[in-house]
Structures are given as C-alpha cells and as structure tokens.
Amino acid sequence: MKAVITADMVNYTQFPREETALWLEEMLAVLHQNQDFKWALKPEMYRGDSFQAVLKNTDEAMRLAILARVCIRKHAPNADMRIAIGIGKTEQLTDRPGTSDGEAFRLSGHLADKIRQQKARIGIALPKPSEPLSATLDLLETIIEDWTLAQSQVIEALLQGRNITQIAEALSISQPAASQRVAASKWWAIESFLATFPKQLSLYTKR
C-alpha cells in the first residue's frame, strides 16, 4: 500500500500570487529535503495552488500533512492547506502523480472533492471504514486551528527534528521563549499522536 497526498491551499486568492508561489515553493523544498519521507512520486505542483505526491511509507503521511500545513500557516493568519490522504493500492504508477491511477489515487481524489465540507483540514480515506480515526483528526484540528504564526514556525522545526537550542537560534529568540511556544502549541499531544498513528493506521489497512 501507498499513501497518495492531494492538497490545495486555502484562501489562495486572498494573497498576492507572487507570495503564494514562494510559500508553496518553500514548502515543497522542505518536503523534498525531509529524509523521513520515502517517495514513490515526489510532490508535483498543479493549478498553481495544489500539489500531489505519493509516499511509500504510509506511516509518515500524517507527519507530512501537518508539516505541509505549518509551512504555509506560518506566513499569514488565513493561510492554510487542505490535505486529503488516500491509502491503498496504486495499480498504475507512472513517472508523475497526475498520470497515475489506482485505489489510493481514487480515495484521495474523492476525499479532496468533499473535504471542503468538513471542519478538519486533514482527512484520510482508507479501504475500510475508519470513523474513529476520522474523529481523532477532528480533535487534532482543534489544536492546529489555534496555532499562531510563531507556534507554526516552532512546529515546523520540531517536525524536522530540531531541538529547543536549535529552534531558539534559528528564530533568534531565547530558549525559554522557544520552550514556551512549544508548550503553548501542545506539541506533547501532536508528538503522541504521530507516534501512535502507525498503529492506528494498521487497524484499517490489514487485508
């Protein structure tokens, strides 16, 4: 099984196109450089405000989704991403996401069409019904939606494996200030969720 990620930027038309282009390019660079992500197909931009990618390691799909969101959220209060994760088989895998097909692509694409009607901006579609996992994502959203620009910066750094000292240096703030941002963002809950996500996922992906 593989994870197909279909994402588009929220409130794209509210910002200058030059700005959003830079934000999206920076986000894709962060995703490309992350060694935790094993790509079947690397993220590919389309339509100016969207991207699609295929992960070999389905366990990392949620980390990627949160990282993509904070890379955009750190720039402006109304900036965000909607991310539809489809997990399943990829029967037809070409050299580009846009020309590939399979169960995971169809699950992700269908979810991307309806995620605008959902409150949570990260959704997951699996071969089996997964309402408990979807409910967990609703709870996750209540944390993410409260992150400030500064907290999004800190979460981005944490998701890339940086420690408090490195974060303080990168943001030119004191270590106590960095620690306060980490605590205010409820990182402990995010870290716990990401650590247990593979086990939760396995409940719905076993054939």
C-alpha positions in Angstrom: 0.0 0.0 0.0 1.0 3.6 -0.6 -0.3 7.0 0.6 -1.5 9.5 -2.1 -1.5 13.1 -0.8 -3.7 15.6 -2.6 -3.5 19.1 -1.2 -4.6 22.6 -2.1 -4.0 26.0 -0.5 -6.9 27.6 1.5 -7.7 31.2 0.7 -5.3 31.2 -2.2 -6.9 34.2 -3.9 -6.6 36.4 -0.8 -2.8 36.8 -1.2 -0.6 38.1 -4.0 0.3 35.3 -6.4 4.0 36.1 -6.1 3.8 35.5 -2.4 1.9 32.3 -2.5 4.2 30.9 -5.2 7.2 31.5 -2.9 5.3 29.9 0.1 4.5 26.8 -1.9 8.0 26.5 -3.4 9.5 26.7 0.1 7.0 24.1 1.4 7.8 21.7 -1.4 11.6 22.2 -0.8 11.1 21.3 2.9 9.1 18.2 2.0 11.7 17.1 -0.6 14.6 17.5 1.8 13.0 15.5 4.7 14.8 12.2 4.9 11.9 10.6 6.7 9.7 10.7 3.6 10.3 7.9 1.1 8.8 8.9 -2.2 7.1 6.7 -4.8 6.5 10.0 -6.6 7.7 13.4 -5.3 5.3 16.3 -4.8 4.2 17.9 -8.0 2.5 21.2 -8.3 -0.5 21.7 -10.4 -3.1 24.5 -11.0 -0.8 27.0 -9.1 -2.2 26.3 -5.6 -2.2 22.5 -5.3 0.2 19.6 -5.2 0.0 15.8 -5.2 2.5 13.2 -4.1 2.9 9.5 -3.3 4.6 8.2 -0.2 5.9 4.6 0.0 5.9 4.8 3.8 2.2 5.3 4.7 3.1 5.7 8.4 4.6 9.1 7.6 1.6 10.5 5.8 0.2 12.4 8.8 3.6 13.9 9.7 3.8 15.2 6.1 0.3 16.6 6.2 1.0 18.6 9.4 4.4 19.7 8.2 2.9 21.0 4.9 0.2 22.9 6.8 2.6 24.7 9.2 4.9 25.6 6.3 2.0 27.6 4.9 0.3 28.7 8.1 3.5 30.4 9.4 3.1 33.1 6.7 -0.3 34.6 7.4 -3.3 34.1 9.7 -5.7 33.0 6.9 -3.1 30.8 5.0 -3.5 27.1 5.3 -3.7 23.8 3.3 -6.4 21.2 2.9 -4.9 17.8 2.7 -6.6 14.6 1.5 -4.7 11.4 2.3 -5.7 8.2 0.4 -4.2 4.9 1.4 -4.5 1.8 -0.7 -3.0 0.1 -3.8 -1.5 2.1 -6.7 -2.1 -0.2 -9.7 -0.9 2.2 -12.3 2.2 4.2 -11.2 3.8 6.3 -13.9 6.5 9.0 -13.5 4.0 11.6 -12.4 1.1 11.7 -9.9 -1.2 13.3 -12.5 -1.0 10.4 -14.9 -1.0 7.6 -12.3 -4.1 5.7 -11.0 -5.2 3.2 -8.5 -7.2 2.7 -5.3 -5.2 5.2 -3.3 -5.5 7.9 -6.0 -9.2 7.4 -6.2 -9.6 7.5 -2.4 -7.5 10.7 -2.2 -9.2 12.4 -5.1 -12.7 11.6 -3.9 -11.8 12.9 -0.4 -10.3 16.1 -1.9 -13.6 16.8 -3.6 -15.6 16.7 -0.4 -13.1 17.9 2.3 -14.2 21.5 1.8 -17.4 20.5 3.6 -15.5 19.1 6.6 -14.3 21.1 9.6 -11.0 19.2 9.7 -8.5 20.2 7.0 -6.6 16.9 7.1 -8.7 14.0 6.0 -7.9 10.3 5.5 -9.6 7.8 3.2 -8.9 4.1 3.7 -10.0 0.8 2.1 -12.1 0.1 5.2 -14.4 2.4 7.2 -12.4 4.4 9.6 -14.7 6.7 11.6 -12.7 6.5 14.8 -9.6 7.7 13.0 -11.6 10.5 11.3 -12.9 11.6 14.7 -9.3 11.7 16.0 -8.5 14.1 13.1 -11.4 16.3 14.2 -9.7 16.6 17.6 -6.4 17.2 16.0 -7.9 20.1 14.1 -9.0 21.8 17.4 -5.3 22.1 18.2 -3.9 23.1 14.8 -6.5 25.8 14.2 -5.3 27.7 17.3 -1.6 27.8 16.3 -0.3 31.3 15.8 2.3 32.1 13.2 5.0 31.9 15.8 3.8 28.5 17.0 3.6 27.2 13.4 7.3 28.1 13.0 8.2 26.1 16.1 6.1 23.1 15.0 7.8 23.2 11.6 11.2 23.0 13.3 10.1 20.2 15.7 8.7 18.1 12.8 12.2 18.4 11.2 13.9 17.0 14.3 15.3 20.2 15.7 15.7 20.7 19.4 15.0 23.8 21.6 18.5 25.1 21.3 18.4 24.9 17.5 14.9 26.4 17.4 15.9 29.4 19.6 19.0 30.1 17.4 17.1 29.8 14.1 14.3 32.1 15.3 16.7 34.5 17.2 14.7 34.0 20.5 15.7 32.8 23.9 15.5 29.1 24.9 12.8 29.9 27.5 10.7 31.7 24.8 11.2 28.7 22.4 10.1 26.3 25.2 7.0 28.5 25.9 6.0 28.4 22.3 6.4 24.6 22.2 4.2 24.2 25.3 1.6 26.6 24.1 1.3 24.7 20.8 0.5 21.5 22.8 3.3 19.7 21.0 3.2 16.9 23.5 -0.2 15.9 22.1 0.9 16.1 18.5 4.1 14.1 19.3 2.0 11.4 21.0 -0.5 11.2 18.1 2.3 10.9 15.5 4.0 8.2 17.5 0.8 6.1 17.7 -0.5 6.9 14.2 1.2 3.8 12.5 -0.6 1.5 15.0 -3.9 3.2 14.4 -3.5 3.0 10.7 -2.6 -0.7 10.8 -6.1 -1.4 12.2 -7.7 -0.3 8.9 -5.1 -1.4 6.4 -4.7 -5.1 7.2 -6.2 -7.1 4.4 
